[in-house]
Amino acid sequence: MLRITLICNLGMSTSMLVDKMADYARDKGIEVDIEARAFQRVEDRIHDTDILLVGPQVRHMTQKFREQYGDEIPVIETMNMSDYAMVRVDKIFDQAYADYQEKKKK
């Protein structure tokens, strides 16, 4: 199962992406566990995450997450601002999943 964690300032704005992204992934035949978290509450899930997607409003934290967890989490990315705002889960998921597949090959 692919575990995806979405991070934002309070964990609320990304929560609307969670169900849509999970449905999209399942429609593609990919079993996922997706949760949205405030960046301050990520510690209890971080070690069980395959893809960490950072919301545009806290994009300044992406590098910090890469430095702290880059050896442990294969994909740590900032979500594209327009895709995030328009809730384009297909674009957000497809990009992150492609990057995840590429890292698994290495």
VEXVO-623143 format. One record per atom (N, C-alpha, C, O): residue number from 1; atom name; x, y, z. Coordinates in pm, 1 decimal. Atoms other than C-alpha are relative to their C-alpha. Example, Ala and Ser with C-alpha at 12.3 -4.5 7.8 and 13.67 -1.06 7.14 Angstrom:
BEGIN
+-----+-------+----------+----------+----------+
! num ! atomo !       c1 !       c2 !       c3 !
+-----+-------+----------+----------+----------+
!   1 !     N !     89.0 !   -119.0 !      0.0 !
!   1 !    CA !   1230.0 !   -450.0 !    780.0 !
!   1 !     C !     90.0 !    120.0 !      0.0 !
!   1 !     O !    193.6 !    118.1 !     66.5 !
!   2 !     N !    -82.0 !   -119.0 !     -6.0 !
!   2 !    CA !   1367.0 !   -106.0 !    714.0 !
!   2 !     C !    -77.0 !    109.0 !     73.0 !
!   2 !     O !    -26.1 !    219.8 !     89.9 !
+-----+-------+----------+----------+----------+
//
This chain:
BEGIN
+-----+-------+----------+----------+----------+
! num ! atomo !       c1 !       c2 !       c3 !
+-----+-------+----------+----------+----------+
!   1 !     N !     83.3 !   -118.1 !      0.0 !
!   1 !    CA !      0.0 !      0.0 !      0.0 !
!   1 !     C !     88.0 !    124.7 !      0.0 !
!   1 !     O !    185.5 !    133.7 !     74.6 !
!   2 !     N !    -71.4 !   -125.9 !     11.7 !
!   2 !    CA !    123.6 !    344.8 !    -95.3 !
!   2 !     C !    -55.3 !     97.3 !    104.0 !
!   2 !     O !   -175.7 !    121.9 !    110.7 !
!   3 !     N !     41.8 !    -93.9 !   -105.2 !
!   3 !    CA !    117.2 !    590.4 !    194.3 !
!   3 !     C !     43.5 !    141.2 !    -38.3 !
!   3 !     O !    161.6 !    169.5 !    -58.4 !
!   4 !     N !    -23.4 !   -138.5 !     40.2 !
!   4 !    CA !     83.7 !    957.4 !    106.4 !
!   4 !     C !    -44.8 !     91.2 !    113.7 !
!   4 !     O !   -153.3 !     74.5 !    169.6 !
!   5 !     N !     34.1 !    -99.3 !   -100.8 !
!   5 !    CA !     89.6 !   1243.8 !    353.8 !
!   5 !     C !      3.1 !    136.9 !    -65.0 !
!   5 !     O !    101.3 !    173.9 !   -129.4 !
!   6 !     N !     10.1 !   -135.7 !     50.3 !
!   6 !    CA !    -25.8 !   1591.9 !    255.7 !
!   6 !     C !     15.9 !     94.2 !    117.9 !
!   6 !     O !    -49.1 !     77.9 !    221.2 !
!   7 !     N !    -31.4 !    -93.5 !   -107.9 !
!   7 !    CA !    107.7 !   1877.3 !    465.0 !
!   7 !     C !    -44.8 !    140.4 !    -39.0 !
!   7 !     O !    -21.0 !    185.9 !   -150.9 !
!   8 !     N !     29.8 !   -141.9 !     20.1 !
!   8 !    CA !    -31.5 !   2226.8 !    499.3 !
!   8 !     C !     12.7 !     71.0 !    134.3 !
!   8 !     O !     63.0 !     13.9 !    231.1 !
!   9 !     N !    -16.5 !    -78.5 !   -121.0 !
!   9 !    CA !    -47.2 !   2498.1 !    759.5 !
!   9 !     C !    -80.0 !    -56.3 !    116.8 !
!   9 !     O !    -26.5 !    -72.6 !    226.5 !
!  10 !     N !     84.9 !     52.6 !   -106.8 !
!  10 !    CA !   -339.9 !   2359.3 !    960.6 !
!  10 !     C !    -51.3 !   -140.8 !    -27.4 !
!  10 !     O !   -111.9 !   -202.2 !     60.3 !
!  11 !     N !     49.5 !    133.1 !     34.1 !
!  11 !    CA !   -417.8 !   2033.9 !    780.3 !
!  11 !     C !   -142.2 !      1.9 !    -51.2 !
!  11 !     O !   -199.3 !   -103.4 !    -79.6 !
!  12 !     N !    139.6 !     -9.9 !     41.6 !
!  12 !    CA !   -757.5 !   2163.7 !    675.2 !
!  12 !     C !    -14.2 !     18.7 !   -150.6 !
!  12 !     O !    -98.4 !    -45.7 !   -213.1 !
!  13 !     N !     15.5 !    -25.5 !    143.1 !
!  13 !    CA !   -706.6 !   2294.4 !    323.1 !
!  13 !     C !     37.6 !   -122.0 !    -82.2 !
!  13 !     O !    -21.2 !   -145.3 !   -187.8 !
!  14 !     N !    -36.2 !    121.5 !     73.9 !
!  14 !    CA !   -537.3 !   1973.4 !    212.5 !
!  14 !     C !   -100.0 !   -112.7 !     21.8 !
!  14 !     O !   -105.1 !   -206.9 !    -57.2 !
!  15 !     N !     93.8 !    108.8 !    -28.5 !
!  15 !    CA !   -810.3 !   1760.4 !    368.7 !
!  15 !     C !   -101.8 !    -16.3 !   -111.9 !
!  15 !     O !   -152.4 !   -126.5 !   -133.1 !
!  16 !     N !     95.3 !     14.3 !    110.7 !
!  16 !    CA !  -1038.4 !   1837.0 !     74.4 !
!  16 !     C !     61.2 !    -76.3 !   -117.1 !
!  16 !     O !    -11.8 !   -128.6 !   -201.4 !
!  17 !     N !    -66.2 !     77.2 !    105.6 !
!  17 !    CA !   -780.2 !   1676.4 !   -154.7 !
!  17 !     C !      2.9 !   -149.5 !     31.0 !
!  17 !     O !      7.8 !   -231.7 !    -60.5 !
!  18 !     N !    -23.7 !    137.5 !    -41.9 !
!  18 !    CA !   -756.5 !   1354.3 !     44.0 !
!  18 !     C !    -97.5 !    -98.2 !    -64.1 !
!  18 !     O !    -54.7 !   -193.5 !   -129.1 !
!  19 !     N !     98.8 !     94.5 !     53.3 !
!  19 !    CA !  -1082.1 !   1183.1 !    -56.4 !
!  19 !     C !      4.2 !     -6.3 !   -151.8 !
!  19 !     O !     -3.5 !   -114.4 !   -210.2 !
!  20 !     N !     -4.8 !     -2.2 !    146.6 !
!  20 !    CA !  -1060.9 !   1293.9 !   -418.0 !
!  20 !     C !    124.6 !    -70.6 !    -52.0 !
!  20 !     O !    118.1 !   -143.6 !   -150.9 !
!  21 !     N !   -123.2 !     64.5 !     42.5 !
!  21 !    CA !   -701.0 !   1180.0 !   -446.9 !
!  21 !     C !     -6.5 !   -150.9 !     23.7 !
!  21 !     O !     39.0 !   -229.4 !    -59.5 !
!  22 !     N !     13.8 !    143.6 !    -28.8 !
!  22 !    CA !   -777.5 !    846.1 !   -282.2 !
!  22 !     C !    -89.9 !    -66.6 !   -103.1 !
!  22 !     O !    -58.1 !   -174.9 !   -152.3 !
!  23 !     N !     90.1 !     56.0 !    102.5 !
!  23 !    CA !  -1068.3 !    786.5 !   -520.7 !
!  23 !     C !     70.5 !     -8.8 !   -134.6 !
!  23 !     O !     56.8 !   -108.6 !   -205.3 !
!  24 !     N !    -71.7 !     -1.7 !    127.1 !
!  24 !    CA !   -851.0 !    882.9 !   -818.1 !
!  24 !     C !    101.8 !   -114.9 !     -5.6 !
!  24 !     O !    109.5 !   -186.7 !   -105.3 !
!  25 !     N !   -101.1 !    106.5 !     -3.5 !
!  25 !    CA !   -571.4 !    645.1 !   -714.2 !
!  25 !     C !    -66.1 !   -137.9 !     -8.5 !
!  25 !     O !    -19.6 !   -225.0 !    -82.1 !
!  26 !     N !     69.5 !    130.3 !      3.0 !
!  26 !    CA !   -812.9 !    357.9 !   -652.2 !
!  26 !     C !    -57.7 !    -29.0 !   -137.7 !
!  26 !     O !    -56.5 !   -143.4 !   -183.0 !
!  27 !     N !     49.8 !     17.9 !    136.7 !
!  27 !    CA !   -971.3 !    415.0 !   -993.8 !
!  27 !     C !    110.9 !    -45.1 !    -94.3 !
!  27 !     O !     84.9 !   -110.2 !   -195.5 !
!  28 !     N !   -115.4 !     43.3 !     79.8 !
!  28 !    CA !   -621.4 !    361.8 !  -1134.0 !
!  28 !     C !     53.0 !   -136.3 !     46.6 !
!  28 !     O !    150.3 !   -187.9 !     -8.4 !
!  29 !     N !    -40.7 !    130.7 !    -50.7 !
!  29 !    CA !   -592.9 !     37.4 !   -935.0 !
!  29 !     C !    115.5 !      5.8 !     98.9 !
!  29 !     O !    184.7 !    -94.0 !    119.0 !
!  30 !     N !   -110.0 !    -17.1 !    -95.2 !
!  30 !    CA !   -345.8 !    175.1 !   -679.3 !
!  30 !     C !    -58.3 !     10.6 !    139.8 !
!  30 !     O !   -139.3 !     98.9 !    167.8 !
!  31 !     N !     47.1 !     -1.4 !   -137.8 !
!  31 !    CA !   -409.8 !     97.1 !   -314.5 !
!  31 !     C !     77.9 !    105.9 !     78.0 !
!  31 !     O !    200.9 !    103.2 !     82.6 !
!  32 !     N !    -63.6 !   -111.5 !    -68.8 !
!  32 !    CA !   -341.6 !    407.8 !   -106.6 !
!  32 !     C !    -58.8 !     22.5 !    139.1 !
!  32 !     O !   -172.6 !    -13.7 !    168.7 !
!  33 !     N !     41.6 !    -53.3 !   -129.4 !
!  33 !    CA !   -360.1 !    544.1 !    244.1 !
!  33 !     C !     47.7 !    144.3 !     -2.0 !
!  33 !     O !    168.1 !    170.1 !     -2.6 !
!  34 !     N !    -34.2 !   -141.0 !     11.9 !
!  34 !    CA !   -372.0 !    923.8 !    229.1 !
!  34 !     C !    -56.5 !     74.8 !    120.4 !
!  34 !     O !   -172.3 !     56.9 !    158.0 !
!  35 !     N !     42.3 !    -84.9 !   -111.2 !
!  35 !    CA !   -387.0 !   1167.2 !    519.9 !
!  35 !     C !     52.6 !    140.2 !    -19.3 !
!  35 !     O !    158.9 !    161.5 !    -77.6 !
!  36 !     N !    -44.0 !   -139.1 !     -3.4 !
!  36 !    CA !   -367.7 !   1542.8 !    554.8 !
!  36 !     C !     38.3 !     34.5 !    143.1 !
!  36 !     O !    -29.7 !     -4.4 !    238.1 !
!  37 !     N !    -50.1 !    -38.1 !   -132.1 !
!  37 !    CA !   -171.5 !   1687.6 !    843.8 !
!  37 !     C !     49.0 !    143.6 !     -0.8 !
!  37 !     O !     96.5 !    194.4 !   -102.4 !
!  38 !     N !    -68.4 !   -127.2 !    -19.7 !
!  38 !    CA !    -66.6 !   2022.4 !    977.4 !
!  38 !     C !    148.3 !    -31.0 !     11.7 !
!  38 !     O !    185.5 !   -136.1 !     64.0 !
!  39 !     N !   -143.5 !     29.7 !     -0.8 !
!  39 !    CA !    310.1 !   2051.2 !    942.1 !
!  39 !     C !     52.7 !    -23.6 !    141.2 !
!  39 !     O !    153.6 !    -92.1 !    158.5 !
!  40 !     N !    -43.8 !     20.2 !   -138.2 !
!  40 !    CA !    340.8 !   2062.3 !   1321.5 !
!  40 !     C !    -37.6 !   -138.8 !     53.5 !
!  40 !     O !     14.7 !   -181.8 !    156.3 !
!  41 !     N !     48.9 !    129.1 !    -48.7 !
!  41 !    CA !    163.9 !   1724.6 !   1354.1 !
!  41 !     C !     39.0 !   -116.3 !    -91.6 !
!  41 !     O !    -32.2 !   -216.5 !    -98.5 !
!  42 !     N !    -38.4 !    101.5 !     97.6 !
!  42 !    CA !    349.5 !   1519.4 !   1097.5 !
!  42 !     C !     84.6 !   -112.2 !     61.5 !
!  42 !     O !     93.7 !   -220.2 !      3.2 !
!  43 !     N !    -97.1 !     93.3 !    -57.5 !
!  43 !    CA !    591.7 !   1336.7 !   1330.0 !
!  43 !     C !    -52.7 !   -142.2 !     19.6 !
!  43 !     O !     21.6 !   -237.8 !     -2.4 !
!  44 !     N !     50.4 !    134.4 !    -26.8 !
!  44 !    CA !    363.9 !   1043.7 !   1416.6 !
!  44 !     C !    -30.1 !    -78.9 !   -127.1 !
!  44 !     O !    -58.6 !   -198.4 !   -119.4 !
!  45 !     N !     26.8 !     70.0 !    125.9 !
!  45 !    CA !    312.7 !    958.3 !   1047.9 !
!  45 !     C !    121.2 !      0.1 !    -93.9 !
!  45 !     O !    126.1 !    -78.3 !   -188.7 !
!  46 !     N !   -109.3 !    -24.1 !     94.2 !
!  46 !    CA !    636.6 !   1066.5 !    884.7 !
!  46 !     C !     79.8 !   -127.0 !    -31.6 !
!  46 !     O !    127.1 !   -142.8 !   -144.1 !
!  47 !     N !    -82.2 !    118.8 !     21.8 !
!  47 !    CA !    813.8 !    732.5 !    925.7 !
!  47 !     C !    -74.8 !   -110.2 !    -75.7 !
!  47 !     O !    -17.2 !   -214.1 !   -107.9 !
!  48 !     N !     79.9 !     93.5 !     79.0 !
!  48 !    CA !    533.3 !    551.7 !    743.4 !
!  48 !     C !    -51.5 !     65.9 !   -127.0 !
!  48 !     O !   -161.5 !     35.4 !   -172.8 !
!  49 !     N !     42.3 !    -76.2 !    117.7 !
!  49 !    CA !    517.9 !    783.3 !    442.3 !
!  49 !     C !     90.3 !    -33.8 !   -118.4 !
!  49 !     O !    212.8 !    -37.2 !   -106.8 !
!  50 !     N !    -73.1 !     24.1 !    124.6 !
!  50 !    CA !    616.3 !    700.4 !     84.1 !
!  50 !     C !     12.1 !    127.9 !    -82.6 !
!  50 !     O !    112.6 !    151.5 !   -149.6 !
!  51 !     N !      2.6 !   -126.2 !     73.8 !
!  51 !    CA !    520.2 !   1036.6 !    -65.8 !
!  51 !     C !    -47.3 !    108.7 !     96.6 !
!  51 !     O !   -153.3 !     96.7 !    158.0 !
!  52 !     N !     35.7 !   -114.3 !    -83.0 !
!  52 !    CA !    515.7 !   1363.9 !    126.2 !
!  52 !     C !    -25.1 !    118.4 !    -93.1 !
!  52 !     O !     65.9 !    165.3 !   -161.6 !
!  53 !     N !     37.0 !   -112.3 !     85.4 !
!  53 !    CA !    329.7 !   1641.9 !    -54.0 !
!  53 !     C !    -25.4 !    121.8 !     87.5 !
!  53 !     O !   -110.6 !    120.1 !    176.4 !
!  54 !     N !      4.6 !   -122.4 !    -79.7 !
!  54 !    CA !    374.4 !   1990.5 !     86.6 !
!  54 !     C !    -87.3 !    103.2 !    -71.5 !
!  54 !     O !    -68.6 !    131.3 !   -189.9 !
!  55 !     N !     89.1 !   -101.5 !     55.6 !
!  55 !    CA !    102.6 !   2250.9 !     33.7 !
!  55 !     C !     75.0 !    127.0 !    -34.5 !
!  55 !     O !    175.2 !    159.6 !     29.3 !
!  56 !     N !    -68.7 !   -121.5 !     43.9 !
!  56 !    CA !    198.2 !   2571.9 !   -145.9 !
!  56 !     C !     15.5 !    105.5 !    110.3 !
!  56 !     O !    112.4 !    181.4 !    110.3 !
!  57 !     N !     -7.1 !   -101.7 !   -104.7 !
!  57 !    CA !    126.8 !   2783.8 !    161.9 !
!  57 !     C !    112.7 !    -24.8 !     99.5 !
!  57 !     O !    150.4 !     65.9 !    173.7 !
!  58 !     N !   -114.5 !     30.6 !    -87.4 !
!  58 !    CA !    408.4 !   2607.0 !    351.5 !
!  58 !     C !    116.9 !    -55.6 !    -81.5 !
!  58 !     O !    196.9 !   -134.1 !    -30.5 !
!  59 !     N !   -104.6 !     50.9 !     89.3 !
!  59 !    CA !    639.2 !   2541.3 !     54.9 !
!  59 !     C !    140.3 !     29.0 !     52.0 !
!  59 !     O !    235.4 !    -41.5 !     18.3 !
!  60 !     N !   -130.6 !    -32.1 !    -58.2 !
!  60 !    CA !    922.5 !   2705.4 !    246.7 !
!  60 !     C !     51.8 !   -112.9 !     89.6 !
!  60 !     O !    170.1 !   -114.4 !    123.6 !
!  61 !     N !    -40.2 !    111.3 !    -86.3 !
!  61 !    CA !    928.7 !   2387.3 !    461.1 !
!  61 !     C !     49.5 !   -121.7 !    -79.2 !
!  61 !     O !    104.2 !   -215.4 !    -21.2 !
!  62 !     N !    -36.2 !    116.0 !     82.0 !
!  62 !    CA !    995.5 !   2151.2 !    168.8 !
!  62 !     C !    146.6 !    -37.8 !     17.1 !
!  62 !     O !    178.0 !   -155.1 !     37.3 !
!  63 !     N !   -142.8 !     29.5 !    -13.1 !
!  63 !    CA !   1373.6 !   2179.9 !    191.5 !
!  63 !     C !     32.2 !    -57.9 !    137.6 !
!  63 !     O !    113.1 !   -150.0 !    148.8 !
!  64 !     N !    -20.8 !     52.2 !   -135.8 !
!  64 !    CA !   1364.9 !   2122.5 !    567.5 !
!  64 !     C !    -41.0 !   -147.4 !      7.2 !
!  64 !     O !     30.8 !   -229.4 !     64.4 !
!  65 !     N !     44.4 !    139.5 !      1.1 !
!  65 !    CA !   1163.4 !   1802.4 !    515.3 !
!  65 !     C !     97.0 !    -87.3 !    -79.3 !
!  65 !     O !    125.1 !   -200.3 !    -39.5 !
!  66 !     N !    -96.5 !     76.8 !     80.0 !
!  66 !    CA !   1407.6 !   1689.4 !    245.2 !
!  66 !     C !    128.0 !    -26.7 !     78.9 !
!  66 !     O !    182.7 !   -136.9 !     75.2 !
!  67 !     N !   -122.1 !     16.5 !    -79.6 !
!  67 !    CA !   1704.1 !   1747.6 !    474.3 !
!  67 !     C !    -20.9 !    -99.6 !    114.0 !
!  67 !     O !     66.7 !   -181.4 !    142.0 !
!  68 !     N !     26.4 !     87.6 !   -114.2 !
!  68 !    CA !   1541.7 !   1567.2 !    767.7 !
!  68 !     C !    -37.8 !   -142.0 !    -40.8 !
!  68 !     O !      3.6 !   -238.3 !     23.8 !
!  69 !     N !     59.3 !    130.0 !     31.5 !
!  69 !    CA !   1365.9 !   1281.6 !    588.2 !
!  69 !     C !     30.4 !    -50.5 !   -140.5 !
!  69 !     O !    -25.2 !   -151.9 !   -182.9 !
!  70 !     N !    -29.1 !     37.5 !    137.8 !
!  70 !    CA !   1512.2 !   1262.1 !    237.5 !
!  70 !     C !     54.1 !   -140.6 !    -18.0 !
!  70 !     O !     33.0 !   -202.0 !   -122.5 !
!  71 !     N !    -51.4 !    136.7 !      8.8 !
!  71 !    CA !   1687.1 !    933.0 !    311.1 !
!  71 !     C !   -108.1 !   -103.3 !     28.4 !
!  71 !     O !    -93.5 !   -220.5 !     -6.2 !
!  72 !     N !    106.3 !     90.9 !    -44.0 !
!  72 !    CA !   1366.2 !    781.9 !    445.4 !
!  72 !     C !   -123.7 !      3.7 !    -90.6 !
!  72 !     O !   -186.6 !    -99.4 !   -114.6 !
!  73 !     N !    120.2 !    -17.7 !     82.5 !
!  73 !    CA !   1088.4 !    921.5 !    222.9 !
!  73 !     C !     43.1 !     17.9 !   -145.2 !
!  73 !     O !    114.8 !    112.8 !   -176.9 !
!  74 !     N !    -45.5 !     -7.6 !    139.1 !
!  74 !    CA !   1134.4 !    857.2 !   -149.6 !
!  74 !     C !    -36.2 !    129.4 !    -72.7 !
!  74 !     O !     44.4 !    181.3 !   -149.8 !
!  75 !     N !     44.1 !   -118.6 !     72.6 !
!  75 !    CA !    933.7 !   1157.7 !   -271.2 !
!  75 !     C !    -48.6 !    105.6 !     99.5 !
!  75 !     O !   -140.0 !     81.8 !    178.5 !
!  76 !     N !     41.4 !   -115.7 !    -79.5 !
!  76 !    CA !    906.9 !   1495.3 !    -98.2 !
!  76 !     C !    -10.3 !    116.3 !    -97.4 !
!  76 !     O !     90.6 !    163.4 !   -149.8 !
!  77 !     N !     22.3 !   -103.6 !    101.1 !
!  77 !    CA !    751.0 !   1761.8 !   -320.9 !
!  77 !     C !    -97.3 !    104.9 !     50.0 !
!  77 !     O !   -180.7 !     78.9 !    136.8 !
!  78 !     N !     99.9 !   -104.5 !    -19.4 !
!  78 !    CA !    566.1 !   2089.4 !   -307.6 !
!  78 !     C !   -104.9 !    -14.0 !   -109.0 !
!  78 !     O !    -71.3 !    -28.2 !   -226.6 !
!  79 !     N !    107.6 !      8.5 !     98.1 !
!  79 !    CA !    228.0 !   2070.9 !   -476.5 !
!  79 !     C !     -5.4 !    128.6 !    -81.4 !
!  79 !     O !     12.0 !    237.7 !    -27.0 !
!  80 !     N !     14.5 !   -114.1 !     88.9 !
!  80 !    CA !    184.2 !   2301.1 !   -775.6 !
!  80 !     C !   -116.3 !     86.6 !     48.5 !
!  80 !     O !   -225.0 !     36.2 !     76.8 !
!  81 !     N !     99.1 !    -90.4 !    -57.6 !
!  81 !    CA !     -6.9 !   2608.0 !   -660.3 !
!  81 !     C !   -132.7 !      0.4 !    -76.2 !
!  81 !     O !   -238.9 !     -3.7 !    -14.1 !
!  82 !     N !    125.8 !     -4.1 !     75.6 !
!  82 !    CA !   -261.2 !   2617.4 !   -943.9 !
!  82 !     C !    -72.1 !   -134.8 !      5.3 !
!  82 !     O !   -194.8 !   -138.4 !     14.3 !
!  83 !     N !     63.6 !    131.9 !    -12.3 !
!  83 !    CA !   -322.8 !   2240.5 !   -931.6 !
!  83 !     C !    -64.1 !    -16.3 !    137.4 !
!  83 !     O !   -173.3 !    -71.6 !    150.2 !
!  84 !     N !     50.9 !      4.8 !   -136.4 !
!  84 !    CA !   -369.1 !   2268.0 !   -556.3 !
!  84 !     C !   -127.8 !     82.3 !     12.8 !
!  84 !     O !   -227.7 !     35.0 !     67.0 !
!  85 !     N !    115.3 !    -89.7 !    -10.3 !
!  85 !    CA !   -608.3 !   2563.2 !   -583.4 !
!  85 !     C !   -120.8 !    -51.8 !    -77.6 !
!  85 !     O !   -235.0 !    -33.6 !    -35.6 !
!  86 !     N !    108.7 !     51.7 !     84.0 !
!  86 !    CA !   -811.6 !   2395.2 !   -857.9 !
!  86 !     C !    -35.5 !   -145.4 !     33.2 !
!  86 !     O !   -119.3 !   -205.8 !    -33.7 !
!  87 !     N !     22.0 !    137.4 !    -46.8 !
!  87 !    CA !   -806.2 !   2057.4 !   -676.3 !
!  87 !     C !     15.4 !    -98.9 !   -116.5 !
!  87 !     O !    -68.9 !   -185.9 !   -138.2 !
!  88 !     N !    -30.7 !     91.1 !    111.4 !
!  88 !    CA !   -652.0 !   1883.4 !   -976.8 !
!  88 !     C !     79.0 !   -118.8 !     54.4 !
!  88 !     O !    200.5 !   -128.0 !     37.3 !
!  89 !     N !    -67.1 !    113.4 !    -63.4 !
!  89 !    CA !   -577.4 !   1561.8 !   -794.0 !
!  89 !     C !     67.5 !    -89.7 !   -102.9 !
!  89 !     O !    166.5 !   -155.9 !    -71.9 !
!  90 !     N !    -62.3 !     82.4 !    102.9 !
!  90 !    CA !   -500.1 !   1387.1 !  -1121.1 !
!  90 !     C !    142.6 !     46.2 !    -27.0 !
!  90 !     O !    234.0 !    -36.0 !    -32.9 !
!  91 !     N !   -133.8 !    -52.4 !     27.7 !
!  91 !    CA !   -203.7 !   1614.9 !  -1192.1 !
!  91 !     C !     91.9 !    -14.9 !    121.0 !
!  91 !     O !    207.9 !    -53.7 !    107.1 !
!  92 !     N !    -81.0 !     10.1 !   -121.7 !
!  92 !    CA !    -82.9 !   1620.6 !   -831.7 !
!  92 !     C !     42.4 !   -144.7 !     22.8 !
!  92 !     O !    160.0 !   -172.7 !     46.0 !
!  93 !     N !    -30.5 !    140.7 !    -25.3 !
!  93 !    CA !   -105.7 !   1243.9 !   -790.2 !
!  93 !     C !     90.6 !    -57.7 !   -108.4 !
!  93 !     O !    190.7 !   -122.7 !    -77.9 !
!  94 !     N !    -77.6 !     59.5 !    109.5 !
!  94 !    CA !     27.8 !   1150.2 !  -1133.8 !
!  94 !     C !    147.0 !     41.6 !      4.5 !
!  94 !     O !    235.3 !    -41.0 !    -18.6 !
!  95 !     N !   -138.8 !    -46.3 !     -8.2 !
!  95 !    CA !    340.3 !   1364.8 !  -1091.8 !
!  95 !     C !     73.2 !    -67.9 !    115.5 !
!  95 !     O !    183.8 !   -119.2 !     98.3 !
!  96 !     N !    -64.0 !     60.0 !   -117.6 !
!  96 !    CA !    415.4 !   1237.1 !   -742.1 !
!  96 !     C !     19.5 !   -150.1 !    -18.6 !
!  96 !     O !    123.3 !   -204.5 !     18.9 !
!  97 !     N !     -9.4 !    144.6 !     19.7 !
!  97 !    CA !    345.2 !    875.8 !   -837.9 !
!  97 !     C !    107.9 !    -34.0 !   -103.0 !
!  97 !     O !    181.2 !   -131.4 !    -85.6 !
!  98 !     N !   -105.5 !     22.6 !    100.2 !
!  98 !    CA !    568.8 !    897.0 !  -1146.2 !
!  98 !     C !    137.3 !     17.1 !     63.9 !
!  98 !     O !    228.3 !    -61.6 !     37.6 !
!  99 !     N !   -127.7 !    -21.0 !    -69.1 !
!  99 !    CA !    848.9 !   1036.3 !   -930.4 !
!  99 !     C !     28.8 !   -115.7 !     95.9 !
!  99 !     O !    143.4 !   -158.6 !    109.1 !
! 100 !     N !    -15.0 !    113.5 !    -92.0 !
! 100 !    CA !    790.5 !    757.6 !   -676.9 !
! 100 !     C !     43.4 !   -124.9 !    -77.0 !
! 100 !     O !    133.8 !   -196.2 !    -33.4 !
! 101 !     N !    -35.5 !    116.3 !     82.4 !
! 101 !    CA !    806.7 !    490.3 !   -948.2 !
! 101 !     C !    144.2 !     10.2 !    -49.0 !
! 101 !     O !    216.1 !    -89.6 !    -52.3 !
! 102 !     N !   -137.5 !    -22.0 !     47.8 !
! 102 !    CA !   1129.5 !    640.6 !  -1082.2 !
! 102 !     C !    100.6 !    -25.5 !    112.1 !
! 102 !     O !    203.9 !    -88.4 !     89.2 !
! 103 !     N !    -90.8 !     20.8 !   -113.8 !
! 103 !    CA !   1292.0 !    642.0 !   -736.4 !
! 103 !     C !      7.7 !   -146.1 !     38.3 !
! 103 !     O !    113.4 !   -192.2 !     81.2 !
! 104 !     N !      0.7 !    142.6 !    -33.8 !
! 104 !    CA !   1190.8 !    279.3 !   -678.3 !
! 104 !     C !     89.2 !    -79.7 !    -94.6 !
! 104 !     O !    143.1 !   -183.6 !    -56.4 !
! 105 !     N !    -84.1 !     69.0 !     97.9 !
! 105 !    CA !   1379.8 !    178.2 !   -993.0 !
! 105 !     C !    147.2 !      4.5 !     37.3 !
! 105 !     O !    223.9 !    -85.3 !      2.5 !
! 106 !     N !   -142.2 !    -21.2 !    -32.5 !
! 106 !    CA !   1707.9 !    308.9 !   -852.0 !
! 106 !     C !     46.6 !    -90.5 !    110.6 !
! 106 !     O !    163.2 !    -85.2 !    149.7 !
+-----+-------+----------+----------+----------+
//
